[in-house]
Amino acid sequence: MSTLQDKIKGNWNLIKGNLKQRWSALTDDELLYEEGKEDELIGRIQKKTGETKEIINDYIEKIKFG
């Protein structure tokens, strides 16, 4: 499991809130998290926002916890 997958799995509610703040057009359906399908999640965010996979991954990596 990658570092990004670990981070998403353990902190999804906080990550989801941060993503909605950054890209307000994202819906709950687009941010539906399923374990093992992180690439699909990133793809949905990419499609909606027009951002690159790298920008989305970097943003998630930089989210502070606690």
PDB file of N, CA, C and O in Angstrom:
ATOM      1  N   MET A   1       0.855  -1.183   0.000  1.00  0.00           N
ATOM      2  CA  MET A   1       0.000   0.000   0.000  1.00  0.00           C
ATOM      3  C   MET A   1       0.895   1.238   0.000  1.00  0.00           C
ATOM      4  O   MET A   1       1.872   1.310   0.745  1.00  0.00           O
ATOM      5  N   SER A   2       0.552   2.201  -0.836  1.00  0.00           N
ATOM      6  CA  SER A   2       1.363   3.406  -0.937  1.00  0.00           C
ATOM      7  C   SER A   2       1.108   4.339   0.245  1.00  0.00           C
ATOM      8  O   SER A   2       0.131   4.183   0.977  1.00  0.00           O
ATOM      9  N   THR A   3       1.986   5.290   0.414  1.00  0.00           N
ATOM     10  CA  THR A   3       1.828   6.285   1.464  1.00  0.00           C
ATOM     11  C   THR A   3       0.530   7.062   1.282  1.00  0.00           C
ATOM     12  O   THR A   3      -0.175   7.338   2.253  1.00  0.00           O
ATOM     13  N   LEU A   4       0.212   7.416   0.033  1.00  0.00           N
ATOM     14  CA  LEU A   4      -1.028   8.140  -0.238  1.00  0.00           C
ATOM     15  C   LEU A   4      -2.229   7.294   0.157  1.00  0.00           C
ATOM     16  O   LEU A   4      -3.166   7.804   0.772  1.00  0.00           O
ATOM     17  N   GLN A   5      -2.217   6.015  -0.184  1.00  0.00           N
ATOM     18  CA  GLN A   5      -3.322   5.128   0.185  1.00  0.00           C
ATOM     19  C   GLN A   5      -3.477   5.056   1.693  1.00  0.00           C
ATOM     20  O   GLN A   5      -4.598   5.108   2.199  1.00  0.00           O
ATOM     21  N   ASP A   6      -2.373   4.936   2.422  1.00  0.00           N
ATOM     22  CA  ASP A   6      -2.425   4.913   3.887  1.00  0.00           C
ATOM     23  C   ASP A   6      -3.041   6.193   4.429  1.00  0.00           C
ATOM     24  O   ASP A   6      -3.886   6.154   5.323  1.00  0.00           O
ATOM     25  N   LYS A   7      -2.620   7.316   3.892  1.00  0.00           N
ATOM     26  CA  LYS A   7      -3.098   8.611   4.365  1.00  0.00           C
ATOM     27  C   LYS A   7      -4.592   8.765   4.096  1.00  0.00           C
ATOM     28  O   LYS A   7      -5.340   9.219   4.962  1.00  0.00           O
ATOM     29  N   ILE A   8      -5.021   8.388   2.896  1.00  0.00           N
ATOM     30  CA  ILE A   8      -6.438   8.499   2.542  1.00  0.00           C
ATOM     31  C   ILE A   8      -7.274   7.593   3.436  1.00  0.00           C
ATOM     32  O   ILE A   8      -8.291   8.025   3.980  1.00  0.00           O
ATOM     33  N   LYS A   9      -6.864   6.366   3.589  1.00  0.00           N
ATOM     34  CA  LYS A   9      -7.639   5.388   4.359  1.00  0.00           C
ATOM     35  C   LYS A   9      -7.849   5.840   5.795  1.00  0.00           C
ATOM     36  O   LYS A   9      -8.955   5.724   6.321  1.00  0.00           O
ATOM     37  N   GLY A  10      -6.819   6.345   6.429  1.00  0.00           N
ATOM     38  CA  GLY A  10      -6.903   6.688   7.834  1.00  0.00           C
ATOM     39  C   GLY A  10      -7.528   8.034   8.157  1.00  0.00           C
ATOM     40  O   GLY A  10      -7.906   8.281   9.302  1.00  0.00           O
ATOM     41  N   ASN A  11      -7.641   8.906   7.168  1.00  0.00           N
ATOM     42  CA  ASN A  11      -8.064  10.284   7.440  1.00  0.00           C
ATOM     43  C   ASN A  11      -9.063  10.794   6.415  1.00  0.00           C
ATOM     44  O   ASN A  11      -9.070  11.985   6.105  1.00  0.00           O
ATOM     45  N   TRP A  12      -9.897   9.928   5.888  1.00  0.00           N
ATOM     46  CA  TRP A  12     -10.717  10.320   4.759  1.00  0.00           C
ATOM     47  C   TRP A  12     -11.650  11.485   5.042  1.00  0.00           C
ATOM     48  O   TRP A  12     -11.772  12.373   4.199  1.00  0.00           O
ATOM     49  N   ASN A  13     -12.306  11.520   6.179  1.00  0.00           N
ATOM     50  CA  ASN A  13     -13.258  12.614   6.445  1.00  0.00           C
ATOM     51  C   ASN A  13     -12.575  13.977   6.427  1.00  0.00           C
ATOM     52  O   ASN A  13     -13.117  14.935   5.877  1.00  0.00           O
ATOM     53  N   LEU A  14     -11.405  14.067   7.017  1.00  0.00           N
ATOM     54  CA  LEU A  14     -10.660  15.325   7.016  1.00  0.00           C
ATOM     55  C   LEU A  14     -10.186  15.678   5.610  1.00  0.00           C
ATOM     56  O   LEU A  14     -10.280  16.833   5.195  1.00  0.00           O
ATOM     57  N   ILE A  15      -9.685  14.704   4.885  1.00  0.00           N
ATOM     58  CA  ILE A  15      -9.229  14.939   3.512  1.00  0.00           C
ATOM     59  C   ILE A  15     -10.396  15.398   2.643  1.00  0.00           C
ATOM     60  O   ILE A  15     -10.266  16.349   1.872  1.00  0.00           O
ATOM     61  N   LYS A  16     -11.532  14.722   2.771  1.00  0.00           N
ATOM     62  CA  LYS A  16     -12.717  15.063   1.988  1.00  0.00           C
ATOM     63  C   LYS A  16     -13.134  16.520   2.228  1.00  0.00           C
ATOM     64  O   LYS A  16     -13.449  17.241   1.282  1.00  0.00           O
ATOM     65  N   GLY A  17     -13.134  16.947   3.488  1.00  0.00           N
ATOM     66  CA  GLY A  17     -13.477  18.323   3.812  1.00  0.00           C
ATOM     67  C   GLY A  17     -12.520  19.316   3.184  1.00  0.00           C
ATOM     68  O   GLY A  17     -12.941  20.352   2.671  1.00  0.00           O
ATOM     69  N   ASN A  18     -11.242  19.004   3.222  1.00  0.00           N
ATOM     70  CA  ASN A  18     -10.236  19.883   2.620  1.00  0.00           C
ATOM     71  C   ASN A  18     -10.380  19.950   1.101  1.00  0.00           C
ATOM     72  O   ASN A  18     -10.228  21.016   0.504  1.00  0.00           O
ATOM     73  N   LEU A  19     -10.672  18.809   0.482  1.00  0.00           N
ATOM     74  CA  LEU A  19     -10.863  18.798  -0.967  1.00  0.00           C
ATOM     75  C   LEU A  19     -12.071  19.636  -1.363  1.00  0.00           C
ATOM     76  O   LEU A  19     -12.032  20.346  -2.368  1.00  0.00           O
ATOM     77  N   LYS A  20     -13.142  19.559  -0.582  1.00  0.00           N
ATOM     78  CA  LYS A  20     -14.349  20.348  -0.880  1.00  0.00           C
ATOM     79  C   LYS A  20     -14.087  21.841  -0.675  1.00  0.00           C
ATOM     80  O   LYS A  20     -14.671  22.670  -1.374  1.00  0.00           O
ATOM     81  N   GLN A  21     -13.224  22.189   0.266  1.00  0.00           N
ATOM     82  CA  GLN A  21     -12.871  23.602   0.445  1.00  0.00           C
ATOM     83  C   GLN A  21     -12.064  24.104  -0.743  1.00  0.00           C
ATOM     84  O   GLN A  21     -12.296  25.209  -1.233  1.00  0.00           O
ATOM     85  N   ARG A  22     -11.126  23.301  -1.202  1.00  0.00           N
ATOM     86  CA  ARG A  22     -10.252  23.701  -2.316  1.00  0.00           C
ATOM     87  C   ARG A  22     -11.011  23.731  -3.637  1.00  0.00           C
ATOM     88  O   ARG A  22     -10.875  24.677  -4.414  1.00  0.00           O
ATOM     89  N   TRP A  23     -11.816  22.689  -3.894  1.00  0.00           N
ATOM     90  CA  TRP A  23     -12.570  22.575  -5.141  1.00  0.00           C
ATOM     91  C   TRP A  23     -14.043  22.397  -4.780  1.00  0.00           C
ATOM     92  O   TRP A  23     -14.531  21.272  -4.669  1.00  0.00           O
ATOM     93  N   SER A  24     -14.733  23.494  -4.601  1.00  0.00           N
ATOM     94  CA  SER A  24     -16.104  23.481  -4.081  1.00  0.00           C
ATOM     95  C   SER A  24     -17.108  22.801  -5.008  1.00  0.00           C
ATOM     96  O   SER A  24     -18.200  22.442  -4.569  1.00  0.00           O
ATOM     97  N   ALA A  25     -16.763  22.620  -6.265  1.00  0.00           N
ATOM     98  CA  ALA A  25     -17.683  21.977  -7.208  1.00  0.00           C
ATOM     99  C   ALA A  25     -17.768  20.464  -7.019  1.00  0.00           C
ATOM    100  O   ALA A  25     -18.652  19.826  -7.590  1.00  0.00           O
ATOM    101  N   LEU A  26     -16.870  19.881  -6.232  1.00  0.00           N
ATOM    102  CA  LEU A  26     -16.884  18.437  -6.008  1.00  0.00           C
ATOM    103  C   LEU A  26     -18.103  18.034  -5.193  1.00  0.00           C
ATOM    104  O   LEU A  26     -18.462  18.697  -4.220  1.00  0.00           O
ATOM    105  N   THR A  27     -18.733  16.942  -5.600  1.00  0.00           N
ATOM    106  CA  THR A  27     -19.908  16.443  -4.887  1.00  0.00           C
ATOM    107  C   THR A  27     -19.534  15.259  -3.997  1.00  0.00           C
ATOM    108  O   THR A  27     -18.447  14.697  -4.126  1.00  0.00           O
ATOM    109  N   ASP A  28     -20.438  14.887  -3.095  1.00  0.00           N
ATOM    110  CA  ASP A  28     -20.202  13.724  -2.246  1.00  0.00           C
ATOM    111  C   ASP A  28     -20.042  12.453  -3.081  1.00  0.00           C
ATOM    112  O   ASP A  28     -19.237  11.588  -2.737  1.00  0.00           O
ATOM    113  N   ASP A  29     -20.793  12.333  -4.163  1.00  0.00           N
ATOM    114  CA  ASP A  29     -20.670  11.157  -5.028  1.00  0.00           C
ATOM    115  C   ASP A  29     -19.287  11.077  -5.666  1.00  0.00           C
ATOM    116  O   ASP A  29     -18.710   9.995  -5.777  1.00  0.00           O
ATOM    117  N   GLU A  30     -18.762  12.217  -6.080  1.00  0.00           N
ATOM    118  CA  GLU A  30     -17.425  12.235  -6.687  1.00  0.00           C
ATOM    119  C   GLU A  30     -16.344  11.942  -5.654  1.00  0.00           C
ATOM    120  O   GLU A  30     -15.257  11.478  -5.999  1.00  0.00           O
ATOM    121  N   LEU A  31     -16.641  12.212  -4.404  1.00  0.00           N
ATOM    122  CA  LEU A  31     -15.669  11.985  -3.333  1.00  0.00           C
ATOM    123  C   LEU A  31     -15.951  10.706  -2.549  1.00  0.00           C
ATOM    124  O   LEU A  31     -15.503  10.556  -1.412  1.00  0.00           O
ATOM    125  N   LEU A  32     -16.692   9.790  -3.159  1.00  0.00           N
ATOM    126  CA  LEU A  32     -16.977   8.514  -2.516  1.00  0.00           C
ATOM    127  C   LEU A  32     -15.691   7.698  -2.449  1.00  0.00           C
ATOM    128  O   LEU A  32     -15.081   7.406  -3.478  1.00  0.00           O
ATOM    129  N   TYR A  33     -15.280   7.330  -1.234  1.00  0.00           N
ATOM    130  CA  TYR A  33     -14.036   6.585  -1.044  1.00  0.00           C
ATOM    131  C   TYR A  33     -14.323   5.100  -0.894  1.00  0.00           C
ATOM    132  O   TYR A  33     -15.157   4.696  -0.084  1.00  0.00           O
ATOM    133  N   GLU A  34     -13.622   4.290  -1.683  1.00  0.00           N
ATOM    134  CA  GLU A  34     -13.669   2.846  -1.553  1.00  0.00           C
ATOM    135  C   GLU A  34     -12.238   2.355  -1.432  1.00  0.00           C
ATOM    136  O   GLU A  34     -11.397   2.648  -2.282  1.00  0.00           O
ATOM    137  N   GLU A  35     -11.968   1.609  -0.379  1.00  0.00           N
ATOM    138  CA  GLU A  35     -10.621   1.096  -0.155  1.00  0.00           C
ATOM    139  C   GLU A  35     -10.151   0.304  -1.362  1.00  0.00           C
ATOM    140  O   GLU A  35     -10.883  -0.527  -1.899  1.00  0.00           O
ATOM    141  N   GLY A  36      -8.930   0.568  -1.779  1.00  0.00           N
ATOM    142  CA  GLY A  36      -8.347  -0.111  -2.925  1.00  0.00           C
ATOM    143  C   GLY A  36      -8.653   0.554  -4.257  1.00  0.00           C
ATOM    144  O   GLY A  36      -8.128   0.140  -5.290  1.00  0.00           O
ATOM    145  N   LYS A  37      -9.494   1.578  -4.244  1.00  0.00           N
ATOM    146  CA  LYS A  37      -9.859   2.267  -5.491  1.00  0.00           C
ATOM    147  C   LYS A  37      -9.450   3.736  -5.445  1.00  0.00           C
ATOM    148  O   LYS A  37     -10.168   4.608  -5.934  1.00  0.00           O
ATOM    149  N   GLU A  38      -8.295   3.994  -4.855  1.00  0.00           N
ATOM    150  CA  GLU A  38      -7.819   5.366  -4.711  1.00  0.00           C
ATOM    151  C   GLU A  38      -7.565   6.015  -6.067  1.00  0.00           C
ATOM    152  O   GLU A  38      -7.820   7.206  -6.241  1.00  0.00           O
ATOM    153  N   ASP A  39      -7.060   5.233  -7.039  1.00  0.00           N
ATOM    154  CA  ASP A  39      -6.797   5.798  -8.365  1.00  0.00           C
ATOM    155  C   ASP A  39      -8.082   6.251  -9.043  1.00  0.00           C
ATOM    156  O   ASP A  39      -8.094   7.270  -9.734  1.00  0.00           O
ATOM    157  N   GLU A  40      -9.171   5.495  -8.848  1.00  0.00           N
ATOM    158  CA  GLU A  40     -10.459   5.901  -9.412  1.00  0.00           C
ATOM    159  C   GLU A  40     -10.935   7.203  -8.767  1.00  0.00           C
ATOM    160  O   GLU A  40     -11.460   8.083  -9.449  1.00  0.00           O
ATOM    161  N   LEU A  41     -10.752   7.321  -7.461  1.00  0.00           N
ATOM    162  CA  LEU A  41     -11.116   8.532  -6.742  1.00  0.00           C
ATOM    163  C   LEU A  41     -10.350   9.735  -7.289  1.00  0.00           C
ATOM    164  O   LEU A  41     -10.940  10.775  -7.578  1.00  0.00           O
ATOM    165  N   ILE A  42      -9.044   9.586  -7.427  1.00  0.00           N
ATOM    166  CA  ILE A  42      -8.216  10.670  -7.964  1.00  0.00           C
ATOM    167  C   ILE A  42      -8.668  11.008  -9.385  1.00  0.00           C
ATOM    168  O   ILE A  42      -8.705  12.179  -9.762  1.00  0.00           O
ATOM    169  N   GLY A  43      -9.011   9.993 -10.169  1.00  0.00           N
ATOM    170  CA  GLY A  43      -9.497  10.213 -11.534  1.00  0.00           C
ATOM    171  C   GLY A  43     -10.781  11.020 -11.579  1.00  0.00           C
ATOM    172  O   GLY A  43     -10.938  11.893 -12.433  1.00  0.00           O
ATOM    173  N   ARG A  44     -11.711  10.731 -10.655  1.00  0.00           N
ATOM    174  CA  ARG A  44     -12.968  11.496 -10.605  1.00  0.00           C
ATOM    175  C   ARG A  44     -12.691  12.953 -10.241  1.00  0.00           C
ATOM    176  O   ARG A  44     -13.275  13.867 -10.823  1.00  0.00           O
ATOM    177  N   ILE A  45     -11.801  13.160  -9.277  1.00  0.00           N
ATOM    178  CA  ILE A  45     -11.444  14.530  -8.883  1.00  0.00           C
ATOM    179  C   ILE A  45     -10.786  15.248 -10.060  1.00  0.00           C
ATOM    180  O   ILE A  45     -11.083  16.410 -10.338  1.00  0.00           O
ATOM    181  N   GLN A  46      -9.894  14.542 -10.743  1.00  0.00           N
ATOM    182  CA  GLN A  46      -9.200  15.097 -11.909  1.00  0.00           C
ATOM    183  C   GLN A  46     -10.188  15.514 -12.988  1.00  0.00           C
ATOM    184  O   GLN A  46     -10.090  16.610 -13.538  1.00  0.00           O
ATOM    185  N   LYS A  47     -11.131  14.644 -13.286  1.00  0.00           N
ATOM    186  CA  LYS A  47     -12.124  14.916 -14.328  1.00  0.00           C
ATOM    187  C   LYS A  47     -12.954  16.153 -13.995  1.00  0.00           C
ATOM    188  O   LYS A  47     -13.221  16.978 -14.868  1.00  0.00           O
ATOM    189  N   LYS A  48     -13.360  16.280 -12.734  1.00  0.00           N
ATOM    190  CA  LYS A  48     -14.223  17.395 -12.319  1.00  0.00           C
ATOM    191  C   LYS A  48     -13.459  18.719 -12.244  1.00  0.00           C
ATOM    192  O   LYS A  48     -13.985  19.763 -12.630  1.00  0.00           O
ATOM    193  N   THR A  49     -12.205  18.675 -11.742  1.00  0.00           N
ATOM    194  CA  THR A  49     -11.467  19.912 -11.495  1.00  0.00           C
ATOM    195  C   THR A  49     -10.558  20.334 -12.641  1.00  0.00           C
ATOM    196  O   THR A  49     -10.209  21.508 -12.759  1.00  0.00           O
ATOM    197  N   GLY A  50     -10.172  19.379 -13.488  1.00  0.00           N
ATOM    198  CA  GLY A  50      -9.235  19.683 -14.560  1.00  0.00           C
ATOM    199  C   GLY A  50      -7.788  19.737 -14.097  1.00  0.00           C
ATOM    200  O   GLY A  50      -6.892  20.054 -14.879  1.00  0.00           O
ATOM    201  N   GLU A  51      -7.559  19.428 -12.828  1.00  0.00           N
ATOM    202  CA  GLU A  51      -6.199  19.428 -12.279  1.00  0.00           C
ATOM    203  C   GLU A  51      -5.476  18.135 -12.665  1.00  0.00           C
ATOM    204  O   GLU A  51      -6.109  17.141 -13.019  1.00  0.00           O
ATOM    205  N   THR A  52      -4.158  18.162 -12.592  1.00  0.00           N
ATOM    206  CA  THR A  52      -3.387  16.957 -12.873  1.00  0.00           C
ATOM    207  C   THR A  52      -3.395  16.040 -11.646  1.00  0.00           C
ATOM    208  O   THR A  52      -3.650  16.470 -10.521  1.00  0.00           O
ATOM    209  N   LYS A  53      -3.112  14.783 -11.901  1.00  0.00           N
ATOM    210  CA  LYS A  53      -3.022  13.796 -10.814  1.00  0.00           C
ATOM    211  C   LYS A  53      -1.974  14.233  -9.791  1.00  0.00           C
ATOM    212  O   LYS A  53      -2.173  14.082  -8.586  1.00  0.00           O
ATOM    213  N   GLU A  54      -0.867  14.771 -10.276  1.00  0.00           N
ATOM    214  CA  GLU A  54       0.219  15.199  -9.398  1.00  0.00           C
ATOM    215  C   GLU A  54      -0.221  16.329  -8.470  1.00  0.00           C
ATOM    216  O   GLU A  54       0.115  16.320  -7.285  1.00  0.00           O
ATOM    217  N   ILE A  55      -0.963  17.293  -8.991  1.00  0.00           N
ATOM    218  CA  ILE A  55      -1.427  18.411  -8.160  1.00  0.00           C
ATOM    219  C   ILE A  55      -2.373  17.904  -7.081  1.00  0.00           C
ATOM    220  O   ILE A  55      -2.277  18.324  -5.928  1.00  0.00           O
ATOM    221  N   ILE A  56      -3.281  17.010  -7.439  1.00  0.00           N
ATOM    222  CA  ILE A  56      -4.226  16.459  -6.463  1.00  0.00           C
ATOM    223  C   ILE A  56      -3.487  15.645  -5.408  1.00  0.00           C
ATOM    224  O   ILE A  56      -3.741  15.808  -4.214  1.00  0.00           O
ATOM    225  N   ASN A  57      -2.581  14.776  -5.830  1.00  0.00           N
ATOM    226  CA  ASN A  57      -1.806  13.974  -4.875  1.00  0.00           C
ATOM    227  C   ASN A  57      -0.981  14.864  -3.949  1.00  0.00           C
ATOM    228  O   ASN A  57      -0.933  14.633  -2.741  1.00  0.00           O
ATOM    229  N   ASP A  58      -0.331  15.883  -4.518  1.00  0.00           N
ATOM    230  CA  ASP A  58       0.474  16.804  -3.696  1.00  0.00           C
ATOM    231  C   ASP A  58      -0.403  17.520  -2.677  1.00  0.00           C
ATOM    232  O   ASP A  58      -0.003  17.691  -1.525  1.00  0.00           O
ATOM    233  N   TYR A  59      -1.590  17.939  -3.091  1.00  0.00           N
ATOM    234  CA  TYR A  59      -2.498  18.626  -2.167  1.00  0.00           C
ATOM    235  C   TYR A  59      -2.885  17.707  -1.014  1.00  0.00           C
ATOM    236  O   TYR A  59      -2.861  18.120   0.145  1.00  0.00           O
ATOM    237  N   ILE A  60      -3.241  16.469  -1.326  1.00  0.00           N
ATOM    238  CA  ILE A  60      -3.606  15.513  -0.283  1.00  0.00           C
ATOM    239  C   ILE A  60      -2.429  15.262   0.653  1.00  0.00           C
ATOM    240  O   ILE A  60      -2.605  15.191   1.869  1.00  0.00           O
ATOM    241  N   GLU A  61      -1.235  15.128   0.092  1.00  0.00           N
ATOM    242  CA  GLU A  61      -0.043  14.886   0.905  1.00  0.00           C
ATOM    243  C   GLU A  61       0.246  16.039   1.881  1.00  0.00           C
ATOM    244  O   GLU A  61       0.795  15.818   2.961  1.00  0.00           O
ATOM    245  N   LYS A  62      -0.124  17.264   1.496  1.00  0.00           N
ATOM    246  CA  LYS A  62       0.194  18.441   2.306  1.00  0.00           C
ATOM    247  C   LYS A  62      -0.855  18.755   3.370  1.00  0.00           C
ATOM    248  O   LYS A  62      -0.642  19.638   4.200  1.00  0.00           O
ATOM    249  N   ILE A  63      -1.986  18.045   3.358  1.00  0.00           N
ATOM    250  CA  ILE A  63      -3.016  18.291   4.351  1.00  0.00           C
ATOM    251  C   ILE A  63      -2.474  17.918   5.732  1.00  0.00           C
ATOM    252  O   ILE A  63      -1.921  16.834   5.918  1.00  0.00           O
ATOM    253  N   LYS A  64      -2.638  18.817   6.686  1.00  0.00           N
ATOM    254  CA  LYS A  64      -2.140  18.612   8.048  1.00  0.00           C
ATOM    255  C   LYS A  64      -3.189  17.903   8.900  1.00  0.00           C
ATOM    256  O   LYS A  64      -4.379  18.203   8.806  1.00  0.00           O
ATOM    257  N   PHE A  65      -2.757  16.992   9.705  1.00  0.00           N
ATOM    258  CA  PHE A  65      -3.664  16.242  10.588  1.00  0.00           C
ATOM    259  C   PHE A  65      -3.329  16.562  12.038  1.00  0.00           C
ATOM    260  O   PHE A  65      -2.197  16.404  12.493  1.00  0.00           O
ATOM    261  N   GLY A  66      -4.364  17.020  12.747  1.00  0.00           N
ATOM    262  CA  GLY A  66      -4.214  17.286  14.173  1.00  0.00           C
ATOM    263  C   GLY A  66      -3.269  18.331  14.440  1.00  0.00           C
ATOM    264  O   GLY A  66      -3.034  18.669  15.600  1.00  0.00           O
TER     265      GLY A  66
END
